[in-house]
Amino acid sequence: MKILDACCGSRMFWFDKEHKDTLYMDNRVLSETLCDGRLLEINPDMKGDFRDMPFPDGSFYMVVFDPPHLIKAGQDSWLAKKYGLLGPEWREDIAQGFRECMRVLRPNGTLIFKWNEDQIALPEILKAIDYKPLFGQKRSKTQFLVFMKEDTNAE
């Protein structure tokens, strides 16, 4: 596989939810009808934790990192089911997730990070990680940022 989606959830923003070169990973498997009648399907190719990924260094050309962005929501709420929840150690969890995403990226690989500022502002996330984005796009409370793993062997 060339691409890893480290927190795929229901693959909401993917145009091709079964992209042939993508490995979809999440720590949950869920099939449930939401309160509005829509079916929520979280069915990753593999179950795994973005903080401790079972891949060798430099495994992917691209990593998509769309971690849970909520710290407050009812455990059984549709928000928690759809997006997942962060725990009280969210700063370290996000920082460890970034380290793991960068570790499994090949040199010069691309990390696409998606964040919603509903409960935690993006500057707080950027303070928690050791990486600077190249560029990004904000639409309402949702932001996409692009990072590139430096090639430490380049001259």
C-alpha positions as CSV (number, residue, x, y, z in Angstrom):
1,M,0.0,0.0,0.0
2,K,1.1,3.5,-0.7
3,I,-1.2,5.5,1.5
4,L,-2.2,5.0,5.1
5,D,-5.3,6.6,6.6
6,A,-4.4,6.3,10.3
7,C,-7.9,7.2,11.7
8,C,-10.2,6.4,8.9
9,G,-13.5,6.4,10.8
10,S,-16.3,6.2,8.2
11,R,-14.0,7.6,5.5
12,M,-16.3,10.7,5.2
13,F,-14.0,12.9,3.1
14,W,-12.8,10.2,0.7
15,F,-14.2,10.3,-2.8
16,D,-13.2,6.7,-3.3
17,K,-13.8,5.0,0.0
18,E,-12.1,1.8,-1.2
19,H,-9.0,3.4,-2.8
20,K,-6.9,0.5,-4.0
21,D,-3.6,1.9,-2.8
22,T,-4.8,2.9,0.7
23,L,-4.8,1.0,3.9
24,Y,-7.6,2.2,6.2
25,M,-6.9,1.9,9.9
26,D,-9.0,2.8,12.9
27,N,-9.2,1.7,16.6
28,R,-12.9,1.0,16.2
29,V,-15.3,-1.2,14.3
30,L,-18.9,0.0,14.4
31,S,-22.1,-0.4,12.4
32,E,-25.0,1.6,13.8
33,T,-28.1,3.5,12.8
34,L,-27.8,7.1,14.0
35,C,-30.8,9.0,15.4
36,D,-31.5,10.5,12.0
37,G,-31.8,7.1,10.4
38,R,-28.4,7.2,8.6
39,L,-26.1,4.1,8.9
40,L,-22.7,4.8,10.4
41,E,-20.1,2.2,9.2
42,I,-16.6,2.2,10.6
43,N,-15.0,-0.8,9.0
44,P,-11.2,-0.4,8.7
45,D,-9.0,-2.8,6.8
46,M,-7.1,-3.2,10.1
47,K,-7.8,-2.2,13.7
48,G,-4.9,-0.2,15.2
49,D,-3.9,2.7,17.4
50,F,-2.5,5.7,15.7
51,R,-0.1,6.2,18.7
52,D,1.6,2.9,18.2
53,M,1.4,1.7,14.6
54,P,2.5,-1.8,13.6
55,F,4.4,-0.7,10.4
56,P,8.1,-0.5,9.7
57,D,9.7,3.0,9.4
58,G,9.2,4.5,6.0
59,S,6.3,2.3,4.9
60,F,4.1,4.9,3.1
61,Y,4.3,7.7,0.6
62,M,1.4,9.5,2.2
63,V,-0.3,9.4,5.6
64,V,-3.8,10.9,6.2
65,F,-4.2,11.8,9.9
66,D,-7.7,12.8,10.9
67,P,-7.8,12.0,14.7
68,P,-10.7,12.5,17.0
69,H,-11.1,16.2,17.7
70,L,-13.7,16.1,20.6
71,I,-12.9,16.0,24.3
72,K,-16.5,16.6,25.4
73,A,-19.4,14.6,24.1
74,G,-21.7,12.0,25.5
75,Q,-20.0,8.6,25.3
76,D,-23.0,7.2,23.4
77,S,-23.8,10.4,21.5
78,W,-23.8,10.4,17.7
79,L,-20.9,12.8,17.8
80,A,-18.8,10.4,19.8
81,K,-19.8,7.5,17.5
82,K,-19.1,9.4,14.3
83,Y,-15.8,11.2,15.3
84,G,-14.5,9.3,18.4
85,L,-13.3,11.0,21.5
86,L,-9.9,12.2,22.8
87,G,-9.0,11.4,26.4
88,P,-7.6,13.7,29.1
89,E,-4.0,13.2,27.8
90,W,-5.0,14.5,24.3
91,R,-1.9,16.6,23.9
92,E,0.5,13.7,24.3
93,D,-1.8,11.4,22.2
94,I,-1.8,13.9,19.3
95,A,2.0,14.4,19.6
96,Q,2.6,10.7,19.7
97,G,0.2,10.3,16.7
98,F,2.3,12.8,14.7
99,R,5.5,11.1,15.6
100,E,4.1,7.8,14.5
101,C,2.7,9.2,11.2
102,M,6.1,10.8,10.5
103,R,7.9,7.6,11.4
104,V,5.9,5.4,8.9
105,L,6.3,8.0,6.1
106,R,9.0,7.6,3.6
107,P,11.6,10.4,3.2
108,N,9.9,13.3,1.4
109,G,6.5,11.7,2.1
110,T,3.4,13.8,2.6
111,L,1.2,14.0,5.8
112,I,-2.3,15.4,5.4
113,F,-3.7,16.5,8.7
114,K,-7.3,17.3,9.2
115,W,-8.5,19.1,12.3
116,N,-11.8,20.6,13.5
117,E,-11.5,23.5,16.0
118,D,-14.9,22.9,17.6
119,Q,-13.3,22.2,21.0
120,I,-9.6,22.6,20.6
121,A,-8.0,25.5,18.6
122,L,-5.4,24.6,16.0
123,P,-2.7,26.7,17.7
124,E,-3.0,24.4,20.8
125,I,-2.4,21.4,18.5
126,L,0.6,23.0,16.8
127,K,2.1,23.7,20.3
128,A,1.7,20.0,21.1
129,I,3.6,18.7,18.1
130,D,7.2,19.1,16.8
131,Y,6.3,19.8,13.2
132,K,5.5,22.9,11.1
133,P,3.0,22.7,8.3
134,L,3.9,23.7,4.7
135,F,0.5,25.1,4.0
136,G,-3.2,24.5,4.6
137,Q,-6.7,25.5,4.0
138,K,-9.4,26.5,6.5
139,R,-13.1,26.2,5.9
140,S,-15.3,27.2,8.8
141,K,-13.9,25.3,11.8
142,T,-12.2,22.5,9.7
143,Q,-8.6,22.8,8.6
144,F,-6.5,20.7,6.3
145,L,-2.7,21.1,6.8
146,V,0.1,19.6,4.7
147,F,3.4,18.4,6.2
148,M,6.4,16.8,4.5
149,K,8.9,14.4,6.1
150,E,12.4,15.7,5.5
151,D,14.9,13.4,3.9
152,T,17.7,13.4,6.5
153,N,19.9,11.6,4.1
154,A,19.7,14.2,1.4
155,E,22.7,16.4,0.7
